[in-house]
Amino acid sequence: MSEGARQVVEQFNEIVKPEGGSVTLLSDEGGILRVRYVPGVNEECAECIMEPDALGAMMKDMVVTLDPSITVVEVEA
């Protein structure tokens, strides 16, 4: 398991945790980081909950700087 992938998943999990969400690392193989994303709930600001596609794009931007071997982030919602 890539240390960079683990760090990114932990950081994004902390971002979504306040609304009751979670990001779980499923696998990191062949340049593909797979995560499970369970969105939280924010009744005052529904738009504040991150969409799975946005989460994946942001994770990819961050993970490529920590582990350039990862070129794809797949989000299972």
N, C-alpha and C positions, 0 to 999 in steps of 0.2 A: 504494500500500500504506500502510495506516494505521500511524503510528509506535506508537500504543498497542497495536495488534494484534501488531506485531513484538516489542515489549517483553514482552508477556504470553507469547507463544510461547517466547521465549528463556528467560524465568524458569521456565516449566514444564518446558522441556527440561532445565534444570539440576537440577530437582527429581527427575526420573525417571532421569537419566543414571547415578547411582551403582549402580543395579540393572541397568544395561545397556539401559534404555529410551530412547525418543526421541519428541519431538514436532516435527513438521515443518509449517510453514505452507504450505497448498495454495492458498488464495485468501482474499480479503477484498473481497467485492463485495455491493452491495445490502443492507448491514446484516447480512450473514452471514459469519462467520469460519469457514473450513473448515480443519481440521487432520488430519494423519495421526498416530495414536498407536500406537507399537509398545511394548507393556509389557515391562519387564525381568523378571528372575527373582531371587527371594530365597528360597532353599531353607530358610532358618531361620524365615522369617515370610512365608508365602504371602499372608496377609491384608494385608501391608504394601504390596503392589503395587496401585496405584490402578486401579480399574475405569474403563472408558471413559466411562460416564455420570457418574461422580463427577468425573473430570477435566474434562469439558465444563461441568458446573455450576460448578466452582471457577473455570475460565477465564472463564466468562460473568460471574460476580460481580466478577472483577478487571478485565476488559476494559471493562465499561460505565462504570467510573470514569475510565478513561483515554481512551475513545472512545465517547461515548454514542450514536453513530450505529450501533454494532454491537449488535444486539438478539438475535442467535441465534449459538450456537456449535455447529457440527456436527463430530463426531469420527468419523473413519474409522479403524476398528481392523483 
